[in-house]
């Protein structure tokens, strides 16, 4: 494979990595939610609303939770943008079978072997169709990639 083809594959795999990052943030949020449920509010010595200089663990946990939720929302937006760009690139392929292969590979994150098994093709044939259409999709992908 050429360097250009490897760069295109890397760009097409962007949705996979964005999805993994999103799953990681969701797991972090779930852990934080579990931990924050064990924090209790302490009102001792703070009956006039004045701070005594100690940090408020409940407030800190809620702030961190809100921050993680905002990151998750941003990652969802990034993932949706990446999906739509990849889908637009796949739509420029004029072969329906190749479109199915590219969608399964880059939007459903299936392996070449799994795609071959489910489509009743050999892995060699799937790789051939993929490589042939990777050349066709290259100009479109290069236009959609962010500039370095």
Kinemage of the C-alpha trace (Angstrom):
@kinemage 1
@onewidth
@group {chain A} dominant
@subgroup {mainchain}
@vectorlist {calphas} color= white
{ca unk a 1} P 0.000 0.000 0.000
{ca unk a 2} L 1.129 3.499 -0.713
{ca unk a 3} L 1.589 6.179 1.924
{ca unk a 4} L -1.441 8.008 0.510
{ca unk a 5} L -3.607 4.883 0.891
{ca unk a 6} L -2.403 4.405 4.470
{ca unk a 7} L -3.233 8.051 5.248
{ca unk a 8} L -6.729 7.580 3.801
{ca unk a 9} L -7.250 4.413 5.850
{ca unk a 10} L -6.095 6.301 8.939
{ca unk a 11} L -8.599 9.085 8.179
{ca unk a 12} L -11.393 6.557 7.578
{ca unk a 13} L -10.557 4.917 10.925
{ca unk a 14} L -11.100 8.283 12.650
{ca unk a 15} L -14.667 7.339 13.575
{ca unk a 16} L -13.383 4.184 15.276
{ca unk a 17} L -10.961 6.158 17.451
{ca unk a 18} L -13.547 8.861 18.189
{ca unk a 19} L -15.966 6.118 19.259
{ca unk a 20} L -13.330 4.568 21.550
{ca unk a 21} L -12.638 7.966 23.107
{ca unk a 22} L -16.375 8.496 23.652
{ca unk a 23} L -16.725 5.067 25.304
{ca unk a 24} L -13.778 5.883 27.559
{ca unk a 25} L -15.354 9.186 28.644
{ca unk a 26} L -18.662 7.445 29.345
{ca unk a 27} L -16.886 4.846 31.492
{ca unk a 28} L -15.095 7.641 33.353
{ca unk a 29} L -18.432 9.400 33.909
{ca unk a 30} L -19.996 6.197 35.247
{ca unk a 31} L -17.085 5.679 37.668
{ca unk a 32} L -17.361 9.292 38.803
{ca unk a 33} L -21.126 8.919 39.281
{ca unk a 34} L -20.568 5.838 41.441
{ca unk a 35} L -17.943 7.599 43.530
{ca unk a 36} L -20.033 10.752 43.925
{ca unk a 37} L -22.956 8.755 45.289
{ca unk a 38} L -20.834 7.894 48.321
{ca unk a 39} L -20.064 11.526 49.197
{ca unk a 40} L -22.128 13.126 51.932
{ca unk a 41} L -22.747 16.809 52.487
{ca unk a 42} L -21.248 18.293 55.651
{ca unk a 43} L -22.941 21.396 57.074
{ca unk a 44} L -20.965 21.593 60.347
{ca unk a 45} L -19.748 25.076 61.213
{ca unk a 46} L -21.152 26.620 58.072
{ca unk a 47} L -24.554 27.764 59.265
{ca unk a 48} L -24.267 31.354 57.969
{ca unk a 49} L -23.299 30.475 54.405
{ca unk a 50} L -19.674 31.527 54.944
{ca unk a 51} L -16.869 29.370 53.688
{ca unk a 52} L -14.307 28.150 56.173
{ca unk a 53} L -11.704 27.492 53.494
{ca unk a 54} L -12.306 23.759 53.212
{ca unk a 55} L -13.185 22.340 49.826
{ca unk a 56} L -16.686 21.073 49.265
{ca unk a 57} L -16.334 17.479 48.020
{ca unk a 58} L -19.917 17.309 46.794
{ca unk a 59} L -19.551 20.506 44.793
{ca unk a 60} L -16.207 19.344 43.348
{ca unk a 61} L -17.691 16.001 42.331
{ca unk a 62} L -20.666 17.680 40.662
{ca unk a 63} L -18.390 20.138 38.841
{ca unk a 64} L -16.229 17.272 37.558
{ca unk a 65} L -19.356 15.362 36.560
{ca unk a 66} L -20.635 18.372 34.584
{ca unk a 67} L -17.227 18.764 32.926
{ca unk a 68} L -17.200 15.107 31.843
{ca unk a 69} L -20.760 15.422 30.488
{ca unk a 70} L -19.708 18.456 28.444
{ca unk a 71} L -16.725 16.521 27.048
{ca unk a 72} L -19.055 13.642 26.148
{ca unk a 73} L -21.422 16.028 24.336
{ca unk a 74} L -18.475 17.472 22.389
{ca unk a 75} L -17.216 14.007 21.477
{ca unk a 76} L -20.683 12.967 20.308
{ca unk a 77} L -20.764 16.025 18.035
{ca unk a 78} L -17.260 15.220 16.726
{ca unk a 79} L -18.236 11.595 16.132
{ca unk a 80} L -21.390 12.564 14.238
{ca unk a 81} L -19.400 14.971 12.048
{ca unk a 82} L -16.820 12.268 11.375
{ca unk a 83} L -19.564 9.740 10.536
{ca unk a 84} L -21.183 12.123 8.057
{ca unk a 85} L -17.844 12.916 6.352
{ca unk a 86} L -16.949 9.229 6.066
{ca unk a 87} L -20.440 8.411 4.812
{ca unk a 88} L -20.155 11.166 2.186
{ca unk a 89} L -16.809 9.737 1.071
{ca unk a 90} L -18.274 6.219 0.865
{ca unk a 91} L -21.208 7.509 -1.183
{ca unk a 92} L -18.815 8.584 -3.934
{ca unk a 93} L -18.030 4.901 -4.604
{ca unk a 94} L -20.160 3.705 -7.514
{ca unk a 95} L -20.033 0.002 -6.558
{ca unk a 96} L -22.796 -1.052 -4.127
{ca unk a 97} L -20.850 -4.021 -2.771
{ca unk a 98} L -17.818 -1.828 -2.130
{ca unk a 99} L -20.043 0.678 -0.323
{ca unk a 100} L -21.308 -2.104 1.942
{ca unk a 101} L -17.735 -3.223 2.631
{ca unk a 102} L -16.598 0.324 3.453
{ca unk a 103} L -19.621 0.997 5.672
{ca unk a 104} L -19.118 -2.221 7.601
{ca unk a 105} L -15.394 -1.571 7.921
{ca unk a 106} L -15.336 2.136 8.780
{ca unk a 107} L -18.770 2.858 10.291
{ca unk a 108} L -19.633 -0.473 11.932
{ca unk a 109} L -15.956 -1.232 12.774
{ca unk a 110} L -16.050 -4.830 11.541
{ca unk a 111} L -12.894 -6.735 10.646
{ca unk a 112} L -12.196 -7.801 7.080
{ca unk a 113} L -12.664 -11.418 8.152
{ca unk a 114} L -16.074 -10.712 9.718
{ca unk a 115} L -17.205 -8.809 6.611
{ca unk a 116} L -16.080 -11.660 4.361
{ca unk a 117} L -17.883 -14.216 6.495
{ca unk a 118} L -21.161 -12.269 6.607
{ca unk a 119} L -21.096 -11.385 2.897
{ca unk a 120} L -20.027 -14.911 1.855
{ca unk a 121} L -16.877 -13.681 0.126
{ca unk a 122} L -13.265 -14.704 0.651
{ca unk a 123} L -11.108 -12.351 2.688
{ca unk a 124} L -8.853 -12.044 -0.327
{ca unk a 125} L -11.761 -10.828 -2.453
{ca unk a 126} L -12.853 -8.321 0.225
{ca unk a 127} L -9.287 -6.984 0.431
{ca unk a 128} L -9.134 -6.689 -3.360
{ca unk a 129} L -12.449 -4.797 -3.566
{ca unk a 130} L -11.334 -2.587 -0.669
{ca unk a 131} L -7.976 -1.727 -2.238
{ca unk a 132} L -9.465 -1.102 -5.678
{ca unk a 133} L -12.083 1.287 -4.297
{ca unk a 134} L -9.637 2.927 -1.918
{ca unk a 135} L -7.988 4.375 -5.020
{ca unk a 136} L -11.364 5.666 -6.246
{ca unk a 137} L -12.236 7.265 -2.929
{ca unk a 138} L -8.784 8.849 -2.430
{ca unk a 139} L -9.427 12.269 -4.027
{ca unk a 140} L -12.628 12.763 -2.050
{ca unk a 141} L -11.023 11.701 1.239
{ca unk a 142} L -8.039 13.949 0.665
{ca unk a 143} L -10.398 16.918 0.229
{ca unk a 144} L -12.264 16.130 3.465
{ca unk a 145} L -9.216 15.525 5.636
{ca unk a 146} L -8.212 18.319 7.983
{ca unk a 147} L -5.116 20.187 6.855
{ca unk a 148} L -1.923 19.525 8.819
